[in-house]
Amino acid sequence: MAWGVGLFFKDTKTSVKKTLSPSVKPDFYYTVEKLVNGLNSEKKEKHSAEITEALEQLEAKLNAATENFNRKYKEIRVFQYRGLVQEFANDCHYAICKYQTTLMAAPGICNKLKSYINSLFEYFACGKIFDIEFNKLGKDEDFRNKIENAKNDILNDYYSTASDEDDECSCLSGIFPSS
């Protein structure tokens, strides 16, 4: 009997180590990496000083969030994984929403204001309210898709890591489909 219990815990320890191996990271981790690569390629293009600064700031924020995740991930315990993923998702989502208006909205007070309101509503998962005009970078379909894919993947992974019990208590219950 004692041998069976010891074998059970040994097998459980091995399966937990496999679960948290360095190659197993949330899906949106790789989407964020693709976005950072896209930001690097866009920095090489000629843009206004404001857009170039926003590209650099967004890249710096996403890199800082990724480095923080990687540093904490090396010494993580199983029970901390969900919290770490949620922290990483929150940092990345906040950074993207913060710089999206500067990167993609065309000049003009009304247009920028509409874009900021959209970003605020998107941050709280309510969707867009206004149609905005895009600048040169915002008109780039590939770049716009990278931003949207990153936000969608972050939100989907963030809310899919929450347990069913948490979803029932959430004020956003029912907004996001669970996978």
C-alpha positions in Angstrom: 0.0 0.0 0.0 2.8 2.5 0.9 4.5 1.7 -2.4 1.3 2.6 -4.3 0.9 5.9 -2.6 4.6 6.8 -3.2 4.3 5.9 -6.8 1.1 8.0 -7.1 2.8 11.1 -5.8 5.9 10.5 -7.9 3.7 10.2 -11.1 1.7 13.3 -10.0 4.9 15.3 -9.5 6.2 14.2 -13.0 2.9 15.2 -14.7 2.9 18.6 -12.9 6.4 19.3 -14.1 5.4 18.4 -17.7 2.4 20.7 -17.4 4.6 23.7 -16.4 7.5 23.0 -18.8 9.1 26.1 -20.4 7.3 25.3 -23.7 3.8 25.4 -22.2 2.8 29.0 -22.0 -0.6 30.6 -22.7 -1.6 30.9 -26.3 -1.7 34.7 -26.3 2.0 34.7 -25.2 2.9 33.9 -28.8 0.4 36.4 -30.2 2.1 39.1 -28.1 5.5 38.1 -29.5 4.1 38.4 -33.0 2.7 41.9 -32.2 6.1 42.9 -30.8 7.7 41.7 -34.1 5.2 43.7 -36.0 6.0 46.8 -33.9 9.7 46.3 -34.7 9.0 46.2 -38.4 6.7 49.3 -38.2 9.4 51.3 -36.4 11.6 51.0 -39.5 8.9 52.7 -41.6 8.6 56.5 -41.7 5.9 57.7 -39.3 5.3 60.9 -37.3 7.2 61.4 -34.1 4.1 60.8 -32.1 3.4 57.4 -33.7 7.1 56.4 -33.5 7.1 57.2 -29.8 3.9 55.2 -29.3 5.4 52.2 -31.2 8.5 52.3 -28.9 6.4 52.7 -25.7 4.1 49.9 -26.6 7.0 47.6 -27.5 8.7 48.5 -24.2 5.6 47.8 -22.2 4.9 44.5 -23.9 8.6 43.5 -23.5 8.5 44.4 -19.8 5.4 42.3 -19.3 6.9 39.4 -21.2 10.2 39.6 -19.2 8.3 39.8 -16.0 6.2 36.7 -17.0 9.3 34.8 -18.0 11.1 35.6 -14.8 8.3 34.6 -12.6 7.5 31.6 -14.7 10.9 30.0 -14.0 10.1 29.7 -10.3 6.4 29.2 -10.4 4.3 26.8 -8.4 1.3 25.1 -9.9 -1.2 27.1 -7.9 0.3 30.4 -9.0 0.1 29.7 -12.7 -3.5 31.1 -13.2 -2.6 34.3 -11.3 0.6 34.8 -13.3 -1.3 34.3 -16.6 -4.0 36.8 -15.5 -1.3 39.4 -14.5 0.4 39.0 -17.8 -2.9 39.3 -19.7 -3.8 42.4 -17.8 -0.5 44.1 -18.4 -0.5 43.4 -22.1 -4.2 44.3 -22.6 -3.7 47.6 -20.7 -0.6 48.5 -22.8 -2.4 47.8 -26.1 -5.5 49.8 -25.1 -3.4 52.7 -23.9 -1.5 53.1 -27.1 -4.0 52.0 -29.7 -5.5 55.4 -30.2 -2.2 57.1 -30.8 -1.1 54.4 -33.2 -4.3 54.1 -35.3 -6.6 57.1 -35.1 -6.3 59.9 -37.6 -5.6 63.4 -36.4 -8.5 65.6 -35.1 -9.9 66.3 -31.7 -13.3 64.6 -32.3 -11.7 61.6 -34.0 -9.2 61.1 -31.1 -11.9 61.6 -28.5 -14.1 58.9 -30.2 -11.1 56.6 -30.3 -10.3 57.1 -26.6 -13.9 56.4 -25.7 -13.8 53.3 -27.8 -10.6 52.2 -26.1 -12.1 52.8 -22.7 -15.2 50.7 -23.6 -13.1 48.0 -25.2 -10.9 47.8 -22.1 -13.9 47.0 -20.0 -15.1 44.5 -22.7 -18.1 46.5 -23.9 -17.1 46.8 -27.5 -16.8 49.8 -29.8 -19.3 52.6 -29.9 -18.0 55.0 -32.6 -16.6 54.6 -36.0 -13.3 56.4 -36.3 -11.1 57.4 -39.2 -7.7 55.7 -39.3 -4.3 57.2 -40.0 -1.8 55.6 -42.3 -0.8 52.9 -39.8 -4.4 52.2 -38.9 -5.3 51.7 -42.5 -2.7 48.9 -42.7 -4.9 45.8 -42.5 -2.0 43.5 -41.3 -1.1 45.8 -38.4 -4.7 46.4 -37.4 -5.3 42.6 -37.4 -2.2 42.0 -35.2 -3.6 44.5 -32.7 -7.1 43.0 -32.7 -5.9 39.4 -32.6 -3.7 40.2 -29.7 -6.5 41.8 -27.8 -8.9 39.0 -28.6 -6.5 36.2 -27.7 -5.6 38.0 -24.4 -9.2 38.3 -23.4 -10.1 34.8 -24.5 -7.1 33.2 -22.6 -7.6 35.5 -19.6 -11.2 34.5 -19.1 -10.7 30.9 -20.0 -8.2 30.5 -17.1 -10.9 31.6 -14.7 -12.8 28.8 -13.1 -16.5 28.3 -13.4 -16.9 29.4 -9.8 -15.2 32.7 -10.6 -17.3 33.3 -13.7 -20.5 33.1 -11.6 -19.3 35.8 -9.3 -17.9 38.0 -12.0 -19.6 41.3 -12.9 -18.8 40.4 -16.5 -20.5 37.0 -16.3 -21.8 35.8 -19.7 -20.0 38.4 -21.8 -17.2 36.1 -22.9 -17.8 32.6 -24.1 -15.7 30.0 -22.4 -13.7 27.6 -24.5 
